[in-house]
């Protein structure tokens, strides 16, 4: 755990620095059994932690016969959404330009500019957002480390706080205290980060990765309408090609989004296609209203 915290840019707690420190920390936790902190809220005493049951992880493995969609390939879902953003943004931009100007070079320039500007904007936005989130997570974990370093009284408060978290989820106090005690002995910072802060130390977001994925996915989606309309001489042919290519891309991304989210792929595709068509139609209408084609 210490090495993991250092890799995340966080100061490592001073325990357990060696076997003596680890034994001292365990004795402090064990001594909590007779304190008021460990009294059951129903009047009973805290459980005797001297008798611990060791459970083999392999024997205790649970098998689930159903699949949860909320955790299915979150990065893949984000990639699909990013590509869809690039597709609709650049397609709508090109439709607006095509509606107001018949010059092919202008259409090409607008498409390329939209792709580059949109991809960079997405990348910068993701980098700033994820960096801010990561900084906040680091600050919260650092506070937990500092609390543990304050001494036995602070450690007792933190142990009680962790137990009360499990009580609030419906676990009886004596069992909640036992779980909190065991997790504290195993990895106190990881336990508080996960259950108190909702942070998985092993899976903290990487701002550079988020920025790179957003940039690439937006660019992939934006390439579809750009390639479809940038090489046709006739204005009507460019508009039709952009519309057809964008519709095909919307169907694919809608189906993928629905499948990954566990929803109806038909509804997912229709939702995305209708939204995309509205964006294209409105953009084309505004471009036509501002007709700037040379006389």
C-alpha positions as CSV (number, residue, x, y, z in Angstrom):
1,X,0.0,0.0,0.0
2,X,2.8,2.4,0.9
3,X,4.4,2.0,-2.5
4,X,1.0,2.6,-4.2
5,X,0.5,5.8,-2.2
6,X,3.9,7.1,-3.2
7,X,3.2,6.3,-6.8
8,X,0.0,8.4,-6.5
9,X,2.1,11.3,-5.2
10,X,0.8,11.0,-1.6
11,X,2.9,10.9,1.6
12,X,3.1,7.4,3.0
13,X,1.9,6.9,6.6
14,X,4.7,6.2,9.1
15,X,3.1,2.8,10.1
16,X,3.7,0.0,9.9
17,X,7.3,1.1,9.3
18,X,8.6,-2.1,10.9
19,X,7.4,-5.1,12.9
20,X,7.6,-3.2,16.2
21,X,5.5,-0.3,14.9
22,X,3.0,-2.8,13.5
23,X,2.7,-4.7,16.7
24,X,2.3,-1.4,18.6
25,X,-0.5,-0.3,16.4
26,X,-2.2,-3.7,16.7
27,X,-2.0,-3.4,20.5
28,X,-3.5,0.0,20.4
29,X,-6.4,-1.3,18.4
30,X,-6.8,-4.4,20.5
31,X,-6.9,-2.1,23.6
32,X,-9.9,-0.4,22.2
33,X,-12.1,-3.3,23.2
34,X,-12.5,-2.0,26.8
35,X,-13.1,1.6,25.8
36,X,-16.3,3.5,25.5
37,X,-15.7,3.8,21.8
38,X,-16.3,0.1,21.3
39,X,-19.5,-0.2,23.3
40,X,-22.5,-1.5,21.4
41,X,-25.2,1.1,20.9
42,X,-27.7,-1.3,22.3
43,X,-25.8,-1.6,25.6
44,X,-23.5,-4.5,24.8
45,X,-19.8,-4.5,24.7
46,X,-17.6,-4.7,21.6
47,X,-16.6,-8.1,20.4
48,X,-13.5,-9.8,21.6
49,X,-11.1,-9.4,18.7
50,X,-8.8,-12.0,19.9
51,X,-10.7,-14.7,18.1
52,X,-10.6,-14.0,14.4
53,X,-11.8,-16.3,11.7
54,X,-9.5,-16.6,8.7
55,X,-11.5,-17.1,5.6
56,X,-9.8,-18.4,2.4
57,X,-10.6,-16.0,-0.4
58,X,-11.0,-18.9,-2.8
59,X,-13.5,-20.7,-0.6
60,X,-15.4,-17.5,0.0
61,X,-15.6,-16.6,-3.7
62,X,-19.1,-15.6,-4.7
63,X,-20.5,-16.4,-8.1
64,X,-23.0,-14.0,-9.7
65,X,-25.4,-15.3,-12.3
66,X,-26.3,-11.9,-13.7
67,X,-24.5,-9.0,-15.3
68,X,-24.4,-5.4,-14.2
69,X,-24.3,-2.9,-17.0
70,X,-23.3,0.2,-15.0
71,X,-19.7,-1.2,-14.7
72,X,-19.4,-2.6,-18.1
73,X,-16.4,-1.2,-20.0
74,X,-16.7,2.4,-18.7
75,X,-13.8,3.5,-20.8
76,X,-15.4,2.0,-23.9
77,X,-18.6,3.8,-23.2
78,X,-16.7,7.1,-22.8
79,X,-15.0,6.5,-26.1
80,X,-18.3,5.9,-27.9
81,X,-19.7,9.1,-26.4
82,X,-16.6,11.1,-27.4
83,X,-16.8,9.8,-31.0
84,X,-20.5,10.7,-31.1
85,X,-19.6,14.2,-30.0
86,X,-17.1,14.6,-32.8
87,X,-19.4,13.2,-35.4
88,X,-22.4,15.5,-34.6
89,X,-20.3,18.6,-33.9
90,X,-18.3,18.6,-37.2
91,X,-21.2,17.3,-39.2
92,X,-23.5,20.1,-38.0
93,X,-20.7,22.6,-38.6
94,X,-20.2,21.4,-42.2
95,X,-24.0,21.3,-42.8
96,X,-24.3,24.9,-41.6
97,X,-21.4,26.0,-43.8
98,X,-22.7,24.1,-46.8
99,X,-26.1,25.7,-46.4
100,X,-24.6,29.2,-46.5
101,X,-21.7,28.8,-48.9
102,X,-21.2,26.6,-52.0
103,X,-17.4,26.9,-52.0
104,X,-15.8,23.5,-51.5
105,X,-12.5,25.0,-50.1
106,X,-14.5,26.8,-47.4
107,X,-16.3,23.6,-46.4
108,X,-13.0,21.7,-46.2
109,X,-11.5,24.4,-44.0
110,X,-14.4,24.5,-41.7
111,X,-14.4,20.7,-41.3
112,X,-10.7,20.6,-40.5
113,X,-10.9,23.5,-38.2
114,X,-13.8,22.0,-36.4
115,X,-12.0,18.7,-36.0
116,X,-8.9,20.2,-34.6
117,X,-10.6,22.8,-32.4
118,X,-13.1,20.3,-31.0
119,X,-10.6,17.6,-30.3
120,X,-8.2,20.0,-28.5
121,X,-11.1,21.5,-26.5
122,X,-12.3,18.0,-25.4
123,X,-8.8,17.0,-24.5
124,X,-8.1,20.2,-22.5
125,X,-11.5,20.0,-20.8
126,X,-11.0,16.4,-19.7
127,X,-7.4,17.1,-18.5
128,X,-8.6,20.0,-16.3
129,X,-11.6,18.1,-15.0
130,X,-9.8,14.9,-14.2
131,X,-6.8,16.8,-12.7
132,X,-9.1,18.7,-10.4
133,X,-10.8,15.5,-9.3
134,X,-7.5,13.8,-8.7
135,X,-6.1,16.7,-6.7
136,X,-9.2,16.6,-4.5
137,X,-8.9,12.9,-4.0
138,X,-5.2,13.3,-3.1
139,X,-6.0,16.0,-0.6
140,X,-8.7,13.8,1.1
141,X,-6.4,10.8,1.3
142,X,-3.7,13.0,2.8
143,X,-6.1,14.1,5.5
144,X,-6.8,10.5,6.4
145,X,-3.1,9.8,6.6
146,X,-2.6,12.8,8.9
147,X,-5.4,11.7,11.2
148,X,-3.8,8.3,11.6
149,X,-0.5,9.9,12.5
150,X,-2.0,11.9,15.3
151,X,-1.9,9.0,17.7
152,X,-4.1,6.4,19.5
153,X,-7.0,8.7,20.3
154,X,-7.3,9.8,16.7
155,X,-7.0,6.2,15.5
156,X,-9.8,5.2,17.8
157,X,-12.0,7.9,16.4
158,X,-11.3,6.9,12.9
159,X,-12.0,3.2,13.8
160,X,-15.3,4.2,15.3
161,X,-16.1,6.4,12.3
162,X,-15.5,3.5,9.9
163,X,-17.6,1.2,12.0
164,X,-20.5,3.7,12.0
165,X,-20.3,3.8,8.2
166,X,-21.1,0.1,8.1
167,X,-23.8,0.6,10.7
168,X,-25.5,3.2,8.5
169,X,-25.6,0.6,5.8
170,X,-27.6,-1.8,8.0
171,X,-24.8,-3.9,9.6
172,X,-25.2,-4.6,13.3
173,X,-22.7,-2.6,15.4
174,X,-20.8,-5.5,16.8
175,X,-20.3,-6.9,13.3
176,X,-19.6,-3.5,11.9
177,X,-16.9,-2.9,14.5
178,X,-15.3,-6.3,13.7
179,X,-15.2,-5.5,10.0
180,X,-13.8,-2.1,10.6
181,X,-11.2,-3.5,13.0
182,X,-10.1,-6.2,10.5
183,X,-9.9,-3.7,7.5
184,X,-7.9,-1.3,9.7
185,X,-5.4,-4.0,10.5
186,X,-5.2,-4.9,6.8
187,X,-4.9,-1.5,5.2
188,X,-6.3,1.4,7.2
189,X,-5.8,4.1,4.5
190,X,-7.3,2.0,1.8
191,X,-10.3,1.1,3.9
192,X,-11.1,4.8,4.8
193,X,-10.4,5.9,1.2
194,X,-12.8,3.3,-0.2
195,X,-15.7,3.3,2.4
196,X,-15.5,6.9,3.8
197,X,-14.4,8.8,0.7
198,X,-15.5,6.5,-2.1
199,X,-12.0,6.5,-3.6
200,X,-10.3,3.4,-5.1
201,X,-6.6,4.0,-4.6
202,X,-5.8,1.4,-7.2
203,X,-8.0,2.9,-9.9
204,X,-7.6,6.7,-9.6
205,X,-8.2,8.6,-12.9
206,X,-5.3,9.6,-15.0
207,X,-5.7,13.1,-16.6
208,X,-3.3,12.4,-19.4
209,X,-5.1,9.2,-20.3
210,X,-8.5,10.9,-20.2
211,X,-7.2,13.8,-22.4
212,X,-5.7,11.4,-24.9
213,X,-8.8,9.2,-25.2
214,X,-11.0,12.3,-25.6
215,X,-8.8,13.8,-28.3
216,X,-8.6,10.5,-30.3
217,X,-12.3,9.6,-30.1
218,X,-13.5,13.1,-31.0
219,X,-11.2,13.0,-34.0
220,X,-12.4,9.6,-35.1
221,X,-16.0,10.7,-35.0
222,X,-15.3,14.0,-36.7
223,X,-13.4,12.3,-39.6
224,X,-16.6,10.6,-40.8
225,X,-18.5,13.7,-42.1
226,X,-15.2,15.4,-43.1
227,X,-14.2,12.6,-45.4
228,X,-17.8,12.2,-46.7
229,X,-18.2,15.8,-47.8
230,X,-14.8,17.2,-48.5
231,X,-14.2,15.7,-52.0
232,X,-17.4,16.2,-53.8
233,X,-17.8,19.0,-56.3
234,X,-21.5,19.4,-56.3
235,X,-23.1,21.2,-53.3
236,X,-26.1,18.9,-53.2
237,X,-23.9,15.8,-53.3
238,X,-21.8,17.1,-50.4
239,X,-24.9,17.7,-48.3
240,X,-26.4,14.3,-49.1
241,X,-23.1,12.5,-48.5
242,X,-22.6,14.2,-45.1
243,X,-26.2,13.4,-44.1
244,X,-25.9,9.7,-45.1
245,X,-22.5,9.2,-43.5
246,X,-23.5,11.0,-40.3
247,X,-26.7,8.9,-40.1
248,X,-24.7,5.7,-40.5
249,X,-22.3,6.8,-37.8
250,X,-25.1,7.8,-35.5
251,X,-26.7,4.4,-35.9
252,X,-23.5,2.6,-35.0
253,X,-22.7,4.7,-32.0
254,X,-26.3,4.6,-30.8
255,X,-26.4,0.8,-31.0
256,X,-23.0,0.5,-29.2
257,X,-24.2,3.0,-26.5
258,X,-27.4,1.1,-25.9
259,X,-25.6,-2.3,-25.8
260,X,-23.0,-1.2,-23.4
261,X,-25.6,0.5,-21.2
262,X,-27.9,-2.6,-21.2
263,X,-30.7,-0.6,-22.8
264,X,-32.6,-1.3,-26.0
265,X,-30.3,-0.9,-29.0
266,X,-33.2,0.2,-31.1
267,X,-34.2,3.0,-28.7
268,X,-30.6,3.9,-28.3
269,X,-30.0,4.2,-32.0
270,X,-33.3,6.2,-32.6
271,X,-32.5,8.6,-29.8
272,X,-29.0,9.4,-31.2
273,X,-30.2,9.5,-34.8
274,X,-33.1,11.9,-34.1
275,X,-30.9,14.1,-32.0
276,X,-28.3,14.2,-34.7
277,X,-30.8,15.0,-37.4
278,X,-32.1,17.9,-35.4
279,X,-28.6,19.3,-35.0
280,X,-27.9,18.9,-38.7
281,X,-31.2,20.4,-39.8
282,X,-31.0,23.4,-37.5
283,X,-27.4,24.1,-38.5
284,X,-28.3,23.9,-42.2
285,X,-31.2,26.2,-41.8
286,X,-29.2,28.8,-39.9
287,X,-26.5,28.6,-42.6
288,X,-29.0,29.0,-45.4
289,X,-30.5,32.0,-43.7
290,X,-27.1,33.7,-43.6
291,X,-26.4,32.8,-47.2
292,X,-22.9,34.2,-48.0
293,X,-22.3,32.6,-51.3
294,X,-20.6,35.0,-53.8
295,X,-23.0,36.5,-56.3
